[in-house]
Amino acid sequence: MASLVRRLLLFVFLLLSLVSHSGAYHPNDAPANTNTSACFPALGFTTPSNVPASTDGWWCDPVNEYAFLGFSYEVTACQSLSQLQKEFADIRNNFNSRYVRLYGACDREGFYDDVVTAAWDNTLGVHALIWFGYDGSSKWKSRRDTLFSTLHSNPKAKFVTRVVQFGSEPLFDQVISPAQLTAEVIAAKQNLSDIGIPVTVSDLAYGYQRNGGAQDVLDAIDSINIIMLPFFAASATTGDQAWGNVQDDLNFFIQNGNGKKMYFDENGWPSITYSGVKPQSKVAVASVSNEQGYFGLLDEHCTDLKTVVAGGIGWFAHIYSDVQEPGYGIYDSSGKLKFPFAPRTSC
């Protein structure tokens, strides 16, 4: 009898293992978070005074990173080092951020060196970005080359740059073909392999879907960085009711992403509408209450997001301030918080 029970238990265990790896959304199949402070850029970690000799053991394991990570931070204003220091300190100390995700582009010489300095000084990792823009130019290539040069030459760069993103939404905007983008990702991974910086693409689920799934891109990238803007869904209603829209997009990546770590990077709900920021749904409303409601929704579903493959979803708030992009900021254009914002960093 005991032998039969053991066999039945083994059968159930194997069945559950198969189900958990079937590609569907399962809210119970990720490991628990250890939340250690002995790695960069964990909360409680102290950046050393001297640059380490190696990144071995430096970075926190992505498997243990989920929930609120930090802010998208728009850089078209080419912020000075002093402004970067001030705002990165605010991002870290007042919001418990671990990362900033750059958005837009600054072509000022030495700008990314300033980003590296401010990130190092404030214990923030950086999701760097190669910005394509919307003018159809090839300027992104020089931005790519400049960024790679800095990553190799600045001794602190590899200690704060968590990933390099091609984006934002290059597939959705059709500024580059999936085949060309795949080639760029592979070349970038080779270029950065000696300093250990991974490469990804920041795009919408629909950006992939409108290109036949762009599986070659999904196969090439190291992590999946998702643009999550449910306000634009045809079925959108309110920010606090957007979970179904989030799941729809997330399931595409779970099913096609080969079990890779995922992030919501350009992720939010606008508080105003204007040209280029208008809903498809007649009942979706841009408002401060809906912006707050959307981030509250992610907080409420912290456990669900935590249990997605590869250690759960880490998410950014898009964006730091309305000065950077109207309507999406946590701060308004006068520098005041639009609503209380203290999302969980673990659950």
C-alpha positions in Angstrom: 0.0 0.0 0.0 2.8 2.4 0.9 4.5 1.6 -2.4 1.3 2.5 -4.3 0.9 5.8 -2.4 4.5 6.7 -3.3 3.9 5.9 -7.0 0.7 8.0 -7.0 2.6 10.9 -5.4 5.4 10.6 -7.9 2.8 10.6 -10.8 1.2 13.8 -9.4 4.6 15.5 -9.0 5.6 14.7 -12.6 2.2 15.8 -13.9 2.5 19.2 -12.1 6.0 19.6 -13.4 4.8 19.1 -17.0 1.9 21.6 -16.5 4.2 24.2 -15.0 6.4 24.2 -18.1 3.6 24.1 -20.7 4.0 27.8 -21.6 0.7 29.0 -20.0 0.5 31.6 -17.3 0.9 29.8 -14.0 0.9 32.0 -10.8 2.7 29.4 -8.6 5.8 28.2 -10.5 8.6 30.6 -9.6 11.1 30.3 -6.8 10.8 32.4 -3.7 12.7 35.7 -3.4 15.8 35.7 -1.2 16.0 39.5 -1.1 19.7 39.6 -0.2 21.4 42.9 0.3 24.9 41.5 -0.6 24.6 42.2 -4.3 24.2 45.2 -6.5 21.8 47.0 -6.6 19.8 45.4 -3.8 18.2 47.7 -1.3 20.7 47.9 1.6 23.7 47.3 -0.6 26.6 49.7 -0.1 28.6 50.6 -3.2 32.3 50.2 -2.4 34.7 53.1 -2.6 36.8 51.3 -5.1 35.8 49.6 -8.3 36.0 45.8 -8.0 38.4 43.8 -10.1 35.6 41.8 -11.6 31.8 41.6 -11.9 31.9 38.0 -10.5 29.3 37.9 -7.7 28.5 41.6 -8.2 25.0 41.6 -9.7 21.9 40.3 -7.9 20.5 37.2 -9.5 17.6 38.3 -11.8 15.7 35.3 -10.4 15.4 37.2 -7.2 14.4 40.6 -8.8 10.7 41.3 -9.2 8.0 43.9 -8.2 8.8 47.6 -8.5 12.3 48.2 -9.8 12.4 51.9 -10.5 11.6 54.5 -13.1 11.9 55.1 -16.8 13.9 58.3 -17.1 13.8 60.4 -20.2 17.1 61.9 -21.2 16.4 64.1 -24.2 17.0 67.2 -22.0 20.6 66.0 -21.6 20.5 66.5 -17.9 23.7 67.8 -16.2 25.6 65.6 -13.9 24.3 67.6 -10.9 20.7 67.1 -12.0 21.3 63.4 -12.5 22.9 63.1 -9.1 19.9 64.9 -7.5 17.2 62.9 -9.3 18.9 59.5 -9.0 19.3 60.1 -5.3 15.6 60.8 -5.1 14.8 57.7 -7.2 16.9 55.5 -4.9 16.3 57.0 -1.5 12.7 58.1 -1.6 11.2 55.4 -3.7 13.4 52.4 -3.0 14.4 52.0 -6.6 17.0 49.5 -7.8 17.2 50.6 -11.4 16.5 53.4 -13.9 15.5 52.6 -17.5 16.7 55.2 -19.9 14.3 56.6 -22.4 14.9 58.8 -25.4 18.4 60.0 -26.3 21.0 62.6 -25.4 23.8 63.0 -28.0 26.0 65.2 -25.8 29.6 63.9 -25.6 30.2 62.2 -22.3 26.6 62.0 -21.3 26.6 58.3 -20.6 29.7 58.7 -18.5 27.6 61.1 -16.3 24.8 58.6 -16.1 27.4 55.9 -15.0 28.8 58.3 -12.3 25.3 59.2 -10.9 24.2 55.5 -11.0 27.3 54.3 -9.2 27.1 57.1 -6.6 23.4 56.3 -5.9 23.6 52.5 -6.1 21.3 52.2 -9.2 21.6 49.8 -12.0 20.9 51.1 -15.5 18.9 49.7 -18.4 20.6 51.6 -21.2 18.9 52.3 -24.4 19.8 52.7 -28.1 17.2 55.1 -29.3 15.9 54.8 -32.9 13.6 57.8 -32.8 10.8 58.5 -35.2 12.6 60.4 -38.1 13.8 57.3 -40.0 17.4 58.4 -39.8 20.4 56.2 -39.1 21.4 58.3 -36.1 20.8 55.2 -33.9 24.0 53.6 -35.3 26.2 56.4 -34.0 24.4 56.2 -30.7 25.0 52.5 -30.6 28.7 53.0 -31.3 29.1 55.8 -28.8 27.4 53.8 -26.0 29.5 50.7 -26.7 32.7 52.8 -26.6 31.7 54.2 -23.2 30.8 50.7 -21.9 34.3 49.5 -22.8 36.2 52.6 -21.7 34.5 53.7 -18.5 35.7 51.3 -15.6 32.4 51.7 -13.7 30.1 51.2 -16.7 29.9 47.4 -16.6 29.2 47.6 -12.9 26.0 49.7 -13.3 24.8 48.8 -16.8 22.5 45.8 -16.3 21.4 45.5 -20.0 21.5 47.3 -23.3 18.1 47.7 -25.0 17.4 48.3 -28.7 14.3 50.4 -28.7 11.9 51.8 -27.9 9.4 49.8 -29.9 11.5 49.4 -33.1 9.3 46.4 -34.3 6.0 48.2 -33.6 7.3 51.3 -35.4 8.8 49.2 -38.2 12.0 51.2 -38.2 14.0 48.0 -38.7 13.1 44.5 -39.9 13.1 41.5 -37.5 16.0 40.0 -39.4 18.1 43.2 -39.2 17.2 43.6 -35.6 18.2 40.1 -34.8 21.6 40.6 -36.5 22.1 43.8 -34.5 21.3 42.0 -31.2 23.7 39.2 -32.0 26.5 41.6 -33.0 25.9 43.6 -29.8 26.1 40.5 -27.7 29.4 39.7 -29.3 30.7 43.2 -28.8 29.8 43.3 -25.1 30.6 39.7 -24.3 34.0 40.5 -22.7 32.3 42.9 -20.2 29.3 40.7 -19.5 26.5 43.1 -20.5 23.4 41.4 -21.9 21.3 42.7 -24.8 17.6 43.0 -25.3 14.8 44.8 -27.3 12.1 47.0 -25.7 8.8 46.5 -27.6 5.1 45.8 -27.4 3.6 42.3 -27.7 1.9 43.7 -30.8 5.3 44.8 -32.2 6.3 41.2 -32.4 2.8 40.0 -33.4 2.6 42.4 -36.4 5.9 40.9 -37.6 4.7 37.3 -37.6 5.8 36.8 -34.0 9.5 37.8 -34.7 10.6 34.6 -33.1 14.2 35.2 -34.3 14.3 38.3 -32.2 12.9 36.6 -29.1 15.4 33.8 -29.5 18.3 36.2 -29.8 17.7 38.6 -26.9 18.9 37.8 -23.3 15.8 39.1 -21.5 12.4 40.2 -22.6 11.7 43.9 -22.0 8.0 44.6 -22.5 6.3 47.8 -23.3 3.1 47.5 -21.2 0.6 50.4 -22.0 -2.9 48.9 -21.5 -4.5 52.3 -21.9 -4.2 51.8 -25.7 -5.9 48.3 -25.7 -9.2 48.2 -27.6 -10.8 46.7 -24.6 -9.3 49.2 -22.0 -11.6 50.6 -19.3 -9.9 51.9 -16.2 -6.4 51.6 -14.8 -7.4 49.5 -11.9 -9.3 47.1 -14.2 -6.4 46.5 -16.7 -5.3 43.1 -15.4 -6.9 41.2 -18.3 -5.1 43.4 -20.8 -1.8 42.9 -18.9 -2.3 39.1 -19.0 -3.1 39.1 -22.7 0.2 40.6 -23.6 2.2 38.8 -20.9 0.9 35.4 -22.1 2.3 36.0 -25.6 5.8 36.4 -24.1 5.3 33.5 -21.7 4.4 31.2 -24.6 7.1 32.4 -27.0 9.9 33.7 -24.8 11.7 30.5 -24.0 11.5 31.0 -20.3 13.6 34.2 -20.2 13.5 36.9 -17.5 10.9 39.6 -18.2 10.5 43.2 -17.3 7.8 45.8 -17.8 9.9 48.9 -18.8 7.8 51.5 -20.6 4.9 50.7 -18.3 2.1 53.0 -17.2 -1.2 54.8 -17.7 -1.3 58.5 -18.8 -3.1 61.2 -16.8 -3.8 63.3 -19.9 -4.4 62.8 -23.6 -2.8 64.7 -26.5 -1.7 64.0 -30.0 -0.2 60.5 -30.1 -1.7 59.6 -26.7 -5.3 58.8 -27.3 -7.2 55.6 -26.5 -8.8 53.1 -28.9 -11.5 52.3 -26.3 -14.3 54.9 -25.9 -14.4 54.2 -22.2 -10.7 54.4 -21.4 -9.9 57.7 -19.6 -6.6 59.4 -19.1 -6.6 60.7 -15.5 -4.5 60.9 -12.4 -6.8 58.5 -10.6 -6.5 55.9 -13.4 -2.7 56.4 -13.5 -2.6 55.7 -9.8 -5.1 52.9 -10.2 -2.9 51.1 -12.7 0.2 51.1 -10.5 -2.0 50.0 -7.6 -3.2 47.1 -9.7 0.4 45.9 -10.3 1.0 46.2 -6.5 -2.1 44.1 -5.8 -0.9 41.5 -8.2 2.6 41.4 -6.8 2.3 37.7 -6.0 1.0 36.8 -9.4 3.8 38.7 -11.2 6.4 37.2 -8.8 5.5 33.7 -9.9 6.0 34.2 -13.7 8.9 32.2 -15.2 12.5 33.1 -14.4 11.9 34.8 -11.1 8.9 37.0 -11.8 8.2 40.4 -13.5 10.3 43.4 -12.4 8.5 46.6 -13.4 9.3 50.2 -14.0 7.0 53.2 -13.7 6.9 55.2 -16.9 7.9 57.9 -16.3 9.8 59.9 -13.5 8.3 63.3 -14.3 5.7 65.0 -16.5 8.5 67.3 -17.5 10.1 64.4 -19.3 6.9 63.1 -20.9 3.5 64.8 -20.3 0.9 62.8 -18.4 3.0 59.8 -17.5 5.1 61.2 -14.7 4.9 60.3 -11.0 5.8 64.0 -10.5 3.8 66.7 -12.2 5.4 69.5 -14.3 5.8 71.6 -11.1 7.7 68.9 -9.3 4.9 67.7 -7.0 3.8 64.1 -6.6 0.6 63.5 -8.5 -0.4 60.8 -6.0 1.2 58.8 -3.1 3.6 56.3 -4.7 5.2 53.7 -2.6 4.9 50.4 -4.4 6.2 47.1 -3.0 9.6 45.9 -3.9 8.9 42.4 -2.6 6.0 40.2 -1.6 
